[in-house]
Amino acid sequence: MRCLGAPVSADQALLDVWRPFVASEEIARIQKFARLEDAVSHLAGRALVRLALEVMCGRAVLSPFAQTSWGQPLYPPFCFSISHAQNMVWVALCRDAAVGIDVESVQPVAELAELMLRLHPQERAYLRSLPEDALLAAYFRCWTRKEAVLKALGRGLSLPLDSFAVHAGPRATDWLLSLPAVPRSEKGSRQCGAYMATASLCAQWWTCAQIQVGADHCCHVAAAAPGLAVQAVFIQKPFVNPTLQGENALDGRRSRWQPSS
């Protein structure tokens, strides 16, 4: 499983950085965004996916992505997931396994007690046992873990948050405790999961991990296949070399996918 991240901001120059790596329809789509930062974030996410696919496929990938019945993009046999936070974007890619990633900016939540009521009973019990100064970080761990699983399942928030459980503690891996009941007709419907039918039934068949993104953000990734190595890199300075060569190389000749921790 490969994860790639980059900074985003309301900077017109960043559009020029990522524009060469995306398809024409993706360039056209950014005209619909009212905020420059949203346009940069969208374009950067798609560019990161296509750059990673180029490495994995050995050729440029500029054709339109396919879509699942739930409207999620994919490029068989590769699954990918994109997540945007306040000032960064992360993508995750897997071959033959559904994958989901979620990154959030950790900040105070006005109605935290009410939001916790939507969680699984095990999660609520754990969060309520914590001192107040530890609650916010644990809540965001819980939330990003659940979002990652829901994205991998391809259903998003159409599945109830209390229908499955994750561990909200500081463990970095193996935090998926149980899975929601997905209708049999939909298992494997994302067209990119050799393990999907079996993994949908058993949390132990999933690979789940934390991506280290700093104290101000929380990021987790989940894939419906067992025992995957999770490799992640954050491109600190996309302006240094827009072609992502040298220290930001994506050509496989350097330690491109070394863990970010």
N, C-alpha and C positions, 0 to 999 in steps of 0.2 A: 504494500500500500504506500503510495507516494503522496506527500502533501507539500504544497508550495504556497507561500504567502508573499505579500508585497504591501508597502504603504500606499495609502490613497489620500488625496486632499483636493481642494478646489483649485487646482492648478492646470491651466490650459496646456502647459507643456507636457503634462503626463498623458494627455490624449494623444499627443504626437509620439510619445514613447511607445505606447501600446498599439497604435493604429496599424502598423505593418504586419501584426501577427494575428489579425482577426479577419473574419469573412466580411464581404461587402454589406450583407444585410445587418450584421451586427454594428457596423459603422453607422448605417442609416438609422438604426434603432435608437442611438443615443440622442438623436435630435428631439426625441419625445420627452427627455428628462428636463424638468424645470430647473433643477439645481446642478451646477457643474460638478460638484462632488459626487452626486449620484451617477452621472454619466461616466466619470473617471472610474468609479468603483465597478460599474457594469462592464466597461471595456477591459479593465485590468483583469477581472475574473475570467472572462472569456479568453483573453490572451494567454493567461497562465495555463488554462486547460489546453489550449492548442499548442503551446510550447512544450508542455509535458508529453502530449500525444505525439508530437513530432519526434521526440527522443525515443518514445516507446515503439513507434511504428517505423522509424527510420526514414520518414519523409514528411513534408509539410502537409498539414491537415487543414484545408480551408473550405471544405464542402459543408453544406448546412448539416446541423445535427439532427438526428432523428428525435422523436418525442414519444414518451409513454402515453398511455390512455389518460394519465393524470397531468399531462402537459410538461413532464420533466424531460430535459434534454439528455441524450446519451449518444455514444458512438460505439456500437457493438464491435468487438466484444468488451469494450471498455465502458465501465460505469464511472461517472464523476459527480461531484457535488461541489457547490460554490456557496460561500457564506461571506457576508459583509458586516463589518462592525464600524465603529465611529471613524476610525482612521486606518483601517487595514482590511485586506481581503485575503481569504484563504480558499484553496481548492484541494480536493482529495480525489485521487484516481485509483481504480482497481481494475484488474483484468478478470473477467468472469465472476465478479462478485459485486453485489449491490453495496454502495458505500454512501455514508452521509457525514458531513462535517458542519459544525456550528461554532461560530466565534461571537462573543458578545463583549461589549464594554461594561465593566463592573462599575456600577453607580447606584446610588440610593434608589430604592423603589418605594413609592408613596403608599401603595396598598399591598405590601408584602404579605401580611397576615391573610388577606382575602385570596391572594394568588396561591398561597400554600394550600388552601382548601381544595384546589383542583388536582393536587398531586396524589400519588399513591399513598395509602395509609402508612406503609413502611417509611416512605420518604418524609412524610409529615412528622412521624414520631421521632425520627432522627433529628430533623431540623429543630423541633421544639425542645430537644434535649440540650441544645447548644447555648452557650452564653451569647449575649447580644452582639458582642464584638466579633463573633465568628459566624454569625448567621448569614450575612450578606454574601460572603465568599462561598459558603456552602450552598446557598440557594442558586447561585449562578453555576456552580459545578453541576448541580442537579438539573437545571434548566438546559444547559448546553449538551449534557449527556442525553437527555430525552429528545431534544431536537435532532441530534445526530442520528439516533436510532430511527426516529420517524422519517427523516429524509431518506435513510437507507431503505426503509420499507416502501418508500414512494408514496406515502399517504399524507405526510405533513400533519397538521393539527385536526384533520378529519377523524383521527383516532383519539379517543379520550386520553388525557394525560394520566388518569388514574388506572388505565387498563394494563399498565406494565410498570416495572420498578427498576430503578438504578440505585446504586449506592452513592450517597452524597458526600461521603468522607473523602479524605485526601489521597486515597489510593489512586495511582496513576493508570492502572490497567485493570482489566477484569471487573469492571464496575456494573455490568449489566446483570441484573438479578432475575428478571422474568420478562417475557415478551407478550404483546397483545395478541388476541385471537384474530388472525387475518383470514378472511374467507378463502376457502380452498381454491376457488376459481381465480383468485388474485395472486396466489403465491407464485413467484417467479415471473410475474407479469411485466417486470421491468426489462425483460429480454436480456439481461446481463447478469445472471446469477446461477452458475452451475450448482452452487450450494444453497440457493435461496429457498427451495421447498423444504429442505431439511432444517436449515438454519432458522426458518420462521417458527419452528416448533421448539427450539432449544437454545437458551441463552448461552450455554457453554460452547456452542458452535460459532460464536461471534468473536471477532477481534475488536477490542475496544481500548482506546488509549487517550491520554491527555497530550495535547501539544503545548509546549511551553511558549507563551507569548507575552510574558511580563505580568506584573502585579495588577495592571489596570485593565487587563482583558482576561477572558477565560475561553478556552478552545478545546473541543473534544471531537474525536472521530470514531466512527463505528462502521464495521464491514461485516457482511453476512458470510463469513468464511473463517475457519479456525486457523490459529497459529501464524498469522501474517506478520511479517516484519514491517514496522511502521517507521518510515523515513521521512523527515521533514526538513525544509530549508526555507528561510525567510530572506528575500532579496532586499537588503537594507537600502541600497542606493541604485534604483533603476535608472537614474540619470547618468551614472558613471559610464555605462556602455549599453545603449538600448538593445543591442543584439545579444545581450546576455552571454558574452564571451568572457575570457579571463577568469577573474575570481568569482564571477557569477555564472560560470559556464554551465550550459545545459547539454553539452556534447558527450557526457559520459566518461570523459577522460580524467576528470578530477573527482573529488569526494562530493559530488553534486548533491547527493541525497543523504548526507550525514545528518543525524538527528540534531534538532535545534537546541537541545538542552545542554 
